[in-house]
């Protein structure tokens, strides 16, 4: 089946992009050796990454989206977008291994006049200093002359009902002005507004700034949560009042940790231009401490009611990183479950989107009857506020309810 677009990497970045392209009527091919089946038409279950619902995936397949493990098909498209994940490596920096692998595979099939766009989160300079040489050496073509090369920071808000590709402006930065315009022409088919950056590094740094902005502000409000608890101040009321200010303030809310695929980057540049961002380092330390703080609050709450964390029955509600989304990437639930288990607690969970769950390869018991499980547990901890949860009803059933999201009605639960 002919395709105009190849999306390389069918994870939380690539699948939503492919979905938007299919909706726009663009014949789209998905390439991801780690996910696409070797033979036969892919199923929604095989593609499921938690980024889209099975129903969304089935609609994409019905709309003509198809996947392949044959890299030769990459040579038949006009636009190729690399959406490979860049997880944090064991030593701290982002791991670019899957991006470079995608570039090598694409390079040997790259045709003249193709537009290559990188969407993966990367340090500034990666597109020009790492991706460009791989593409040129593997293809024998020159970027900016024989093919177009650009960077487009992913601005996806997973699971959002109000922000999609169509109404979220897309930033574009190309190696040359012609590269920028070619990438802009592609994204103009998906979104109402395209914003042109001065170049590749500026576009890459947009992603760096937006990601770190989120983490730094969440860290601020997380630290405020700890302080306000010590001062016996209702932080949630403080935020409610502060967000009425029409300028100079954007509301963020605390939680048990920060999940998602856009990890904070302390290293603002390639290895030869490493410069730690001290504020981001501190923000990450604060956010990384939140699971331990939740467990500390849980143990204290049990003690206040004459119970010990040892042998306590603790029910965790919502183990995904975002409400109403099955994606568990970076969810603090795993660390919280592990710390509770280390204290001797008996941990179970409930999540309407997660049929089975394991921590360190050990299955965690799943509560089938939510209200019965909450009534039986010594402590119920809300980690994620899926819309199916009736927190007023849960507060009546639960012996103790710790709300880490400020979602329960005032007075119905202990808040973080």
C-alpha positions as CSV (number, residue, x, y, z in Angstrom):
1,X,0.0,0.0,0.0
2,X,1.5,3.4,-1.0
3,X,2.2,5.9,1.8
4,X,3.1,9.6,1.9
5,X,4.3,9.5,5.5
6,X,6.5,7.1,7.5
7,X,6.3,7.3,11.3
8,X,9.4,5.6,12.7
9,X,8.7,4.6,16.3
10,X,5.2,3.5,17.3
11,X,5.2,4.5,20.9
12,X,3.6,7.4,22.8
13,X,4.9,10.0,20.3
14,X,4.6,8.1,17.1
15,X,1.1,6.5,17.4
16,X,-0.7,9.9,18.1
17,X,1.2,11.5,15.2
18,X,0.1,8.6,12.9
19,X,-3.4,9.0,14.2
20,X,-3.5,12.7,13.4
21,X,-2.1,12.0,9.9
22,X,-4.7,9.3,9.2
23,X,-7.4,11.7,10.3
24,X,-6.0,14.3,7.9
25,X,-6.2,11.8,5.0
26,X,-2.5,11.2,4.7
27,X,-1.6,7.6,3.7
28,X,0.6,6.6,6.6
29,X,3.1,3.8,7.3
30,X,4.3,2.8,10.7
31,X,7.8,1.3,11.2
32,X,8.9,-0.1,14.5
33,X,10.7,-3.4,14.6
34,X,10.1,-3.7,18.3
35,X,6.4,-3.5,17.9
36,X,5.1,-4.2,14.4
37,X,4.4,-7.9,13.7
38,X,6.6,-9.6,11.2
39,X,3.6,-10.8,9.1
40,X,-0.1,-10.1,8.8
41,X,-2.2,-7.1,9.6
42,X,-1.4,-5.6,13.0
43,X,-4.1,-5.6,15.7
44,X,-4.9,-2.9,18.2
45,X,-3.6,-5.1,21.0
46,X,-0.2,-5.5,19.2
47,X,0.1,-1.8,18.7
48,X,-1.2,-0.7,22.1
49,X,1.4,1.5,24.0
50,X,-1.0,3.1,26.4
51,X,-1.0,6.3,24.4
52,X,-4.2,5.5,22.5
53,X,-7.2,3.5,23.3
54,X,-7.8,0.1,21.5
55,X,-10.8,1.7,19.8
56,X,-8.6,4.6,18.5
57,X,-6.1,2.1,17.2
58,X,-8.8,0.0,15.4
59,X,-10.1,3.2,13.7
60,X,-6.6,4.0,12.5
61,X,-6.2,0.5,11.0
62,X,-9.6,0.8,9.4
63,X,-8.6,4.2,8.0
64,X,-5.7,2.7,6.1
65,X,-2.8,2.9,8.6
66,X,-0.5,0.0,8.3
67,X,2.8,-1.1,9.8
68,X,5.7,-3.0,8.4
69,X,9.0,-4.5,9.5
70,X,10.4,-4.2,5.9
71,X,12.7,-1.1,5.9
72,X,12.5,-1.0,2.1
73,X,9.1,0.5,2.4
74,X,10.7,3.6,4.0
75,X,12.1,4.5,0.6
76,X,8.7,5.1,-0.9
77,X,7.5,8.0,1.3
78,X,7.9,11.8,0.9
79,X,8.1,12.5,4.6
80,X,9.7,10.5,7.4
81,X,9.3,11.4,11.1
82,X,11.4,9.8,13.7
83,X,9.6,9.4,17.0
84,X,11.9,7.0,18.7
85,X,12.0,7.1,22.5
86,X,14.9,8.7,24.3
87,X,14.8,7.3,27.9
88,X,17.2,8.5,30.5
89,X,20.3,6.3,30.6
90,X,21.8,4.8,33.7
91,X,24.3,7.6,33.9
92,X,21.8,10.5,33.5
93,X,21.8,11.8,29.9
94,X,19.2,10.8,27.4
95,X,19.8,7.6,25.6
96,X,19.8,8.3,21.9
97,X,20.4,4.7,20.9
98,X,16.9,4.2,19.3
99,X,17.1,7.5,17.5
100,X,20.5,6.6,15.9
101,X,19.2,3.1,15.0
102,X,16.2,4.6,13.3
103,X,18.5,7.0,11.4
104,X,20.7,4.2,10.2
105,X,17.8,2.2,9.0
106,X,16.2,5.2,7.2
107,X,19.5,6.3,5.7
108,X,20.0,3.3,3.4
109,X,16.6,3.8,1.9
110,X,16.5,7.6,1.8
111,X,15.6,9.1,-1.6
112,X,16.3,12.6,-2.9
113,X,13.7,15.3,-2.0
114,X,12.5,13.4,1.1
115,X,11.7,15.5,4.2
116,X,13.2,13.9,7.4
117,X,11.9,15.3,10.7
118,X,13.0,14.4,14.2
119,X,10.4,14.6,17.0
120,X,12.1,12.7,19.7
121,X,13.2,14.7,22.8
122,X,17.0,15.3,22.3
123,X,19.6,17.7,23.6
124,X,20.2,20.8,21.4
125,X,22.6,20.0,18.6
126,X,21.5,16.4,18.2
127,X,19.8,16.8,14.8
128,X,22.7,18.5,13.2
129,X,25.6,16.8,15.0
130,X,24.3,13.2,15.3
131,X,21.4,12.7,13.0
132,X,22.7,14.5,9.9
133,X,26.0,12.6,9.6
134,X,24.2,9.3,10.0
135,X,21.7,10.1,7.2
136,X,24.3,11.6,4.9
137,X,26.8,8.7,5.3
138,X,24.2,6.0,4.9
139,X,22.5,7.6,1.9
140,X,25.3,9.4,0.1
141,X,22.9,12.4,-0.1
142,X,23.5,15.9,1.5
143,X,21.1,17.4,4.0
144,X,19.8,20.8,2.9
145,X,20.7,20.1,-0.7
146,X,19.4,16.6,-1.6
147,X,16.9,16.1,1.2
148,X,15.3,18.3,3.9
149,X,16.1,17.9,7.6
150,X,14.2,19.5,10.4
151,X,13.3,19.2,14.1
152,X,9.8,19.5,15.5
153,X,9.4,19.3,19.3
154,X,6.5,17.0,20.3
155,X,3.9,19.1,22.2
156,X,1.5,16.2,22.7
157,X,-0.7,16.3,25.8
158,X,-1.5,12.5,26.1
159,X,-5.2,11.7,26.7
160,X,-6.3,15.4,26.5
161,X,-9.7,16.0,25.2
162,X,-9.1,19.7,24.5
163,X,-5.6,19.8,23.1
164,X,-4.8,17.7,20.0
165,X,-2.5,18.0,17.0
166,X,-5.0,20.1,15.2
167,X,-5.3,22.9,17.7
168,X,-1.8,22.8,19.2
169,X,0.7,25.1,17.3
170,X,3.6,23.1,16.0
171,X,7.2,24.5,16.2
172,X,9.5,23.8,13.3
173,X,13.2,24.4,12.8
174,X,15.1,23.3,9.7
175,X,18.7,23.0,8.7
176,X,18.0,25.6,6.0
177,X,15.1,27.9,5.3
178,X,14.0,25.5,2.6
179,X,14.1,22.6,5.1
180,X,11.9,24.7,7.5
181,X,9.4,25.4,4.8
182,X,9.2,21.8,3.7
183,X,8.5,20.6,7.2
184,X,6.1,23.4,7.8
185,X,4.1,22.4,4.7
186,X,3.8,18.9,6.1
187,X,2.6,20.0,9.6
188,X,0.2,22.5,8.1
189,X,-1.8,19.5,7.0
190,X,-2.2,18.5,10.7
191,X,-2.4,21.7,12.7
192,X,-4.0,25.1,12.4
193,X,-0.8,27.0,13.2
194,X,2.9,26.4,12.4
195,X,5.5,28.4,14.3
196,X,8.9,28.7,12.5
197,X,12.0,28.7,14.8
198,X,15.2,30.3,13.6
199,X,16.9,26.9,13.1
200,X,17.4,23.4,14.4
201,X,19.0,24.2,17.7
202,X,16.3,26.8,18.6
203,X,13.6,24.2,17.9
204,X,15.4,21.6,19.9
205,X,15.8,24.0,22.8
206,X,12.0,24.8,22.8
207,X,11.5,21.2,23.8
208,X,14.1,21.5,26.5
209,X,12.5,24.7,27.9
210,X,9.0,23.4,27.8
211,X,9.8,20.1,29.5
212,X,12.0,21.7,32.2
213,X,9.3,24.4,32.8
214,X,6.8,21.6,33.7
215,X,9.2,19.8,36.0
216,X,10.5,23.0,37.8
217,X,6.9,24.3,38.5
218,X,5.7,20.9,39.7
219,X,8.7,20.7,42.0
220,X,7.8,24.2,43.4
221,X,4.3,23.2,44.2
222,X,5.4,19.8,45.6
223,X,7.8,21.6,48.0
224,X,4.9,23.9,48.9
225,X,2.8,20.9,49.7
226,X,5.3,19.6,52.2
227,X,5.7,23.1,53.7
228,X,1.9,23.7,53.9
229,X,1.3,20.3,55.6
230,X,3.9,21.3,58.3
231,X,2.2,24.7,58.7
232,X,-1.3,23.2,58.8
233,X,-2.2,25.3,55.7
234,X,-4.6,24.0,53.0
235,X,-2.4,24.2,49.9
236,X,-5.2,23.3,47.6
237,X,-7.1,26.3,48.8
238,X,-4.0,28.4,48.3
239,X,-3.7,27.3,44.7
240,X,-7.4,27.8,44.1
241,X,-7.1,31.4,45.2
242,X,-3.8,32.1,43.5
243,X,-5.0,31.0,40.1
244,X,-7.5,33.8,40.0
245,X,-4.7,36.2,39.4
246,X,-5.0,37.1,35.7
247,X,-1.3,37.6,35.0
248,X,2.1,36.3,36.2
249,X,0.8,33.0,37.6
250,X,0.0,29.6,36.2
251,X,-1.5,26.9,38.5
252,X,0.3,23.7,39.0
253,X,-0.8,21.1,41.5
254,X,1.3,18.6,43.6
255,X,1.2,14.9,43.4
256,X,3.0,11.7,44.4
257,X,5.6,12.2,41.7
258,X,6.1,13.2,38.0
259,X,5.6,10.6,35.3
260,X,5.5,10.7,31.5
261,X,8.0,10.3,28.7
262,X,9.4,13.9,28.6
263,X,12.1,13.5,31.3
264,X,13.8,16.6,32.6
265,X,17.2,17.4,31.0
266,X,19.9,18.8,33.2
267,X,22.4,18.7,30.3
268,X,21.6,21.5,27.9
269,X,23.7,20.4,25.0
270,X,25.8,17.7,23.4
271,X,28.6,16.0,25.4
272,X,31.2,18.6,24.3
273,X,29.0,21.5,25.5
274,X,27.7,20.1,28.8
275,X,26.3,22.7,31.1
276,X,24.2,21.4,34.1
277,X,21.0,23.4,34.7
278,X,21.1,23.7,38.5
279,X,17.5,24.6,38.9
280,X,16.4,21.5,36.9
281,X,18.8,19.3,39.0
282,X,17.2,20.6,42.2
283,X,13.7,20.2,40.8
284,X,14.3,16.6,39.9
285,X,15.6,15.9,43.4
286,X,12.4,17.4,44.9
287,X,10.1,15.5,42.5
288,X,12.1,12.2,43.0
289,X,11.5,12.5,46.7
290,X,7.7,12.6,46.5
291,X,7.1,8.9,46.5
292,X,9.0,8.6,49.7
293,X,7.1,11.5,51.2
294,X,3.7,9.9,50.3
295,X,4.8,6.7,52.1
296,X,5.9,8.8,55.0
297,X,2.5,10.5,55.2
298,X,0.8,7.1,54.8
299,X,2.7,5.6,57.7
300,X,2.0,8.7,59.9
301,X,-1.7,8.5,59.0
302,X,-1.9,4.9,60.0
303,X,0.0,5.6,63.3
304,X,-2.5,8.4,64.1
305,X,-5.3,5.9,64.0
306,X,-3.5,3.3,66.1
307,X,-2.2,1.2,63.2
308,X,1.3,0.3,62.0
309,X,2.5,0.2,58.4
310,X,3.8,-3.3,59.2
311,X,1.1,-5.8,58.1
312,X,-1.3,-3.0,57.2
313,X,-3.5,-3.6,54.1
314,X,-2.9,-0.7,51.7
315,X,-5.0,-0.2,48.5
316,X,-3.5,1.9,45.7
317,X,-5.9,3.6,43.4
318,X,-4.7,4.5,39.9
319,X,-1.2,3.3,38.9
320,X,-0.9,5.1,35.6
321,X,1.1,8.4,35.3
322,X,-1.9,10.4,34.0
323,X,-5.7,10.2,34.5
324,X,-7.8,8.2,32.1
325,X,-4.7,7.0,30.2
326,X,-3.3,3.5,30.4
327,X,0.3,4.6,30.0
328,X,2.4,3.7,33.1
329,X,5.7,5.3,32.0
330,X,7.4,7.0,35.0
331,X,4.4,6.5,37.3
332,X,5.4,6.9,40.9
333,X,3.1,4.1,41.9
334,X,5.8,1.5,41.5
335,X,8.2,3.1,43.9
336,X,5.4,3.8,46.4
337,X,4.3,0.1,46.3
338,X,7.9,-1.0,46.7
339,X,8.5,1.3,49.7
340,X,5.2,0.2,51.4
341,X,6.1,-3.4,50.9
342,X,9.5,-2.8,52.4
343,X,7.7,-1.4,55.5
344,X,5.8,-4.7,55.7
345,X,2.5,-3.5,54.3
346,X,0.3,-5.8,52.2
347,X,-0.3,-3.8,49.0
348,X,-3.1,-4.3,46.4
349,X,-4.2,-2.0,43.7
350,X,-7.2,-1.0,41.6
351,X,-7.0,0.7,38.2
352,X,-9.8,0.4,35.5
353,X,-7.1,0.7,32.7
354,X,-4.5,-1.7,34.1
355,X,-5.8,-5.3,34.2
356,X,-2.5,-6.6,35.7
357,X,0.4,-5.0,37.4
358,X,3.8,-6.1,38.7
359,X,6.5,-4.5,40.8
360,X,10.0,-5.9,40.4
361,X,8.5,-8.8,38.5
362,X,6.2,-9.7,41.4
363,X,2.5,-9.5,40.6
364,X,0.5,-7.1,42.8
365,X,-3.0,-8.3,43.7
366,X,-5.8,-6.5,41.8
367,X,-8.9,-5.5,43.6
368,X,-11.9,-6.6,41.6
369,X,-14.6,-5.0,43.8
370,X,-13.4,-1.4,44.4
371,X,-15.7,-0.5,47.3
372,X,-15.3,-3.9,49.1
373,X,-11.5,-3.5,48.8
374,X,-11.5,0.1,50.1
375,X,-13.7,-1.0,53.1
376,X,-11.3,-3.9,53.8
377,X,-8.1,-1.9,53.5
378,X,-6.6,-0.2,56.5
379,X,-5.6,2.7,54.1
380,X,-6.6,3.6,50.6
381,X,-4.2,5.9,48.7
382,X,-5.5,7.8,45.6
383,X,-2.5,8.1,43.2
384,X,-4.4,8.9,40.0
385,X,-7.9,10.4,39.7
386,X,-9.4,8.5,36.9
387,X,-12.9,9.9,36.1
388,X,-14.6,6.6,37.0
389,X,-13.6,7.1,40.6
390,X,-16.4,8.4,42.8
391,X,-14.3,9.9,45.6
392,X,-17.2,11.0,47.7
393,X,-18.5,7.4,47.7
394,X,-15.0,6.0,48.3
395,X,-14.5,8.3,51.3
396,X,-17.6,6.8,52.9
397,X,-16.4,3.2,52.3
398,X,-12.7,3.6,53.0
399,X,-11.4,3.3,56.6
400,X,-8.7,5.9,55.7
401,X,-8.3,7.7,52.4
402,X,-5.1,9.6,51.5
403,X,-5.7,11.8,48.5
404,X,-2.4,12.7,46.7
405,X,-4.2,14.6,43.9
406,X,-6.6,17.0,45.8
407,X,-9.4,15.4,43.9
408,X,-11.7,14.4,46.8
409,X,-14.3,16.9,48.1
410,X,-13.0,19.0,51.0
411,X,-13.2,17.0,54.2
412,X,-13.7,13.7,52.5
413,X,-10.1,12.6,52.7
414,X,-6.6,13.5,54.0
415,X,-4.9,15.5,51.3
416,X,-1.2,15.5,50.4
